[in-house]
Amino acid sequence: MDKPVIKQLDSKIVYQNKWMTVREDKILRPSGAEGIYGVVDKPDCAAILAIDNGLIHLVQQYRYTVQQRCWEIPQGAWESNPDADHAELAKGELREETGMQAQSMVYVGAQFVAYGFLNQTCHVYLASQLNEIGRQLDDEEEDLISQAFLVADFERMIVDGEIKDTVTIAAYGLAKLKGLV
């Protein structure tokens, strides 16, 4: 890990709920100038590219922050167990959101979601050899829809701007560049 260039002088929590903590840090820059930095602390998450037989399984739910329903790959964190093994998290989120179980789970890699203000790491998995075993949605996911799309249609949805979720696009791009899809 790199040596910190910006020194933290003080830190205070300004907001907290079961999903995140927002803190404001008083900082000292290398120039000697003081400032503040807003940081959102969230547990690591998993994002799952569930691809089998030329189909990719996506989920759609209403995203309050942008006031619209959005297609994305299954993804999430376990706030009640923030130190969970990310492979188990990926299996759990896949089952929870799509009702699928994968016979094969390949780790694609880790990505920072929005490191300008958020310290969350997203662990990307490629799930294949899928079997339907039944969904187990959280209360917050009551409106979640799961649907399979042809991979070609999914790629078109990205290009046409129908899919705007950066985690979905980055995860797929990484898997594609690694030759996994």
C-alpha positions as CSV (number, residue, x, y, z in Angstrom):
1,M,0.0,0.0,0.0
2,D,1.3,3.5,-0.8
3,K,2.3,5.8,2.0
4,P,-0.4,8.4,2.6
5,V,0.3,11.7,0.9
6,I,-2.6,13.4,2.7
7,K,-2.5,13.3,6.4
8,Q,-5.7,12.9,8.4
9,L,-5.8,15.3,11.3
10,D,-9.3,14.6,12.6
11,S,-12.4,12.6,11.7
12,K,-16.0,12.9,12.6
13,I,-19.1,10.9,11.6
14,V,-21.7,13.2,10.2
15,Y,-24.3,10.5,9.2
16,Q,-24.8,6.8,9.7
17,N,-27.3,4.1,8.9
18,K,-27.2,0.4,8.5
19,W,-25.8,0.7,4.9
20,M,-23.2,3.3,5.3
21,T,-21.3,5.8,7.4
22,V,-20.5,9.3,6.1
23,R,-17.5,11.0,7.7
24,E,-15.8,14.3,7.3
25,D,-12.0,14.2,7.7
26,K,-9.9,17.2,8.5
27,I,-6.8,16.8,6.3
28,L,-3.3,18.2,5.8
29,R,-2.0,18.3,2.2
30,P,1.7,18.0,1.4
31,S,1.8,21.7,0.7
32,G,0.8,22.4,4.3
33,A,-2.7,23.5,3.4
34,E,-5.5,22.1,5.5
35,G,-8.8,21.0,4.1
36,I,-11.7,18.6,4.5
37,Y,-12.5,15.4,2.8
38,G,-15.9,13.7,2.8
39,V,-15.7,9.9,2.8
40,V,-18.5,7.3,2.5
41,D,-17.6,4.0,4.3
42,K,-19.4,1.0,3.0
43,P,-18.6,-2.7,3.2
44,D,-17.1,-4.4,0.2
45,C,-19.6,-5.7,-2.3
46,A,-19.8,-8.4,-5.0
47,A,-21.0,-8.1,-8.6
48,I,-21.9,-11.2,-10.5
49,L,-21.8,-11.7,-14.3
50,A,-24.2,-14.7,-14.5
51,I,-23.7,-15.9,-18.0
52,D,-24.8,-19.3,-19.3
53,N,-25.8,-20.6,-22.8
54,G,-25.4,-17.2,-24.4
55,L,-27.6,-15.5,-21.9
56,I,-26.8,-13.0,-19.2
57,H,-29.0,-12.7,-16.1
58,L,-29.8,-9.1,-15.1
59,V,-31.9,-7.5,-12.4
60,Q,-33.9,-4.4,-12.5
61,Q,-35.1,-2.3,-9.6
62,Y,-36.1,1.2,-8.9
63,R,-33.1,3.3,-8.0
64,Y,-34.4,6.2,-5.9
65,T,-31.3,8.4,-6.4
66,V,-31.9,8.6,-10.1
67,Q,-35.7,8.2,-10.0
68,Q,-35.9,5.3,-12.5
69,R,-35.8,1.6,-12.9
70,C,-32.4,0.3,-14.1
71,W,-31.0,-2.9,-15.5
72,E,-27.8,-4.1,-13.9
73,I,-25.9,-7.3,-13.0
74,P,-26.7,-8.8,-9.6
75,Q,-24.6,-7.1,-6.9
76,G,-24.6,-6.1,-3.3
77,A,-23.1,-6.2,0.1
78,W,-24.0,-7.8,3.4
79,E,-24.2,-4.9,5.9
80,S,-25.0,-7.4,8.7
81,N,-21.8,-9.3,7.9
82,P,-19.3,-6.7,6.4
83,D,-16.3,-9.1,6.7
84,A,-18.0,-11.9,4.8
85,D,-15.8,-13.8,2.3
86,H,-16.5,-12.2,-1.0
87,A,-16.9,-15.5,-2.8
88,E,-19.7,-16.5,-0.4
89,L,-21.2,-13.0,-0.8
90,A,-21.2,-13.4,-4.6
91,K,-23.0,-16.8,-4.3
92,G,-25.5,-15.4,-1.8
93,E,-26.3,-12.3,-3.9
94,L,-26.7,-14.4,-7.0
95,R,-29.2,-16.6,-5.2
96,E,-31.0,-13.7,-3.5
97,E,-31.5,-11.6,-6.6
98,T,-31.9,-14.2,-9.4
99,G,-32.7,-17.5,-7.7
100,M,-29.7,-19.0,-9.5
101,Q,-26.9,-21.2,-8.2
102,A,-23.7,-21.5,-10.2
103,Q,-21.7,-24.7,-10.5
104,S,-18.7,-22.5,-11.6
105,M,-17.7,-19.2,-10.0
106,V,-14.6,-17.6,-11.4
107,Y,-13.0,-14.6,-9.7
108,V,-12.6,-11.8,-12.3
109,G,-11.0,-9.1,-10.1
110,A,-11.5,-6.2,-7.7
111,Q,-12.6,-2.7,-8.7
112,F,-13.1,0.5,-6.8
113,V,-16.7,1.7,-7.2
114,A,-16.2,5.5,-6.8
115,Y,-12.9,6.1,-5.0
116,G,-13.2,9.9,-5.2
117,F,-15.5,9.7,-2.1
118,L,-16.3,6.0,-1.4
119,N,-13.9,3.4,0.0
120,Q,-15.9,0.3,-1.2
121,T,-14.2,-2.4,-3.2
122,C,-16.3,-4.5,-5.6
123,H,-15.3,-8.1,-6.2
124,V,-16.4,-9.3,-9.6
125,Y,-17.3,-12.9,-10.3
126,L,-18.3,-14.8,-13.5
127,A,-21.0,-17.4,-12.7
128,S,-21.8,-20.1,-15.1
129,Q,-23.5,-23.6,-15.2
130,L,-26.6,-22.1,-13.6
131,N,-29.4,-23.9,-11.9
132,E,-32.7,-22.3,-10.7
133,I,-33.2,-22.8,-7.0
134,G,-35.5,-19.9,-6.0
135,R,-35.0,-16.2,-5.0
136,Q,-34.6,-14.9,-1.5
137,L,-35.1,-11.1,-1.8
138,D,-34.4,-8.7,1.0
139,D,-37.2,-6.4,2.1
140,E,-35.5,-3.5,0.2
141,E,-35.7,-5.5,-3.0
142,E,-39.4,-6.0,-3.1
143,D,-39.7,-4.5,-6.7
144,L,-36.7,-6.4,-8.1
145,I,-37.2,-8.1,-11.4
146,S,-34.8,-10.8,-12.8
147,Q,-34.6,-11.5,-16.5
148,A,-32.2,-13.2,-18.9
149,F,-31.0,-11.4,-22.1
150,L,-28.9,-12.6,-25.1
151,V,-25.3,-11.4,-24.5
152,A,-25.5,-9.5,-27.8
153,D,-28.7,-7.7,-26.7
154,F,-26.9,-6.9,-23.3
155,E,-24.0,-5.3,-25.2
156,R,-26.4,-3.3,-27.4
157,M,-28.1,-2.1,-24.2
158,I,-24.8,-0.8,-22.9
159,V,-23.9,0.9,-26.2
160,D,-27.4,2.5,-26.5
161,G,-27.2,3.9,-22.9
162,E,-30.0,1.7,-21.7
163,I,-27.6,0.2,-19.1
164,K,-25.8,3.0,-17.3
165,D,-24.6,1.2,-14.1
166,T,-20.8,1.6,-14.0
167,V,-20.3,-1.5,-11.9
168,T,-22.1,-3.6,-14.6
169,I,-20.2,-2.0,-17.5
170,A,-16.8,-2.2,-15.8
171,A,-17.3,-5.7,-14.6
172,Y,-18.3,-6.9,-18.1
173,G,-15.5,-5.0,-19.7
174,L,-12.9,-6.5,-17.4
175,A,-14.2,-10.0,-18.0
176,K,-14.2,-9.4,-21.7
177,L,-10.7,-8.0,-21.7
178,K,-9.5,-11.0,-19.8
179,G,-11.1,-13.3,-22.4
180,L,-13.6,-14.8,-19.9
181,V,-16.7,-13.8,-21.9
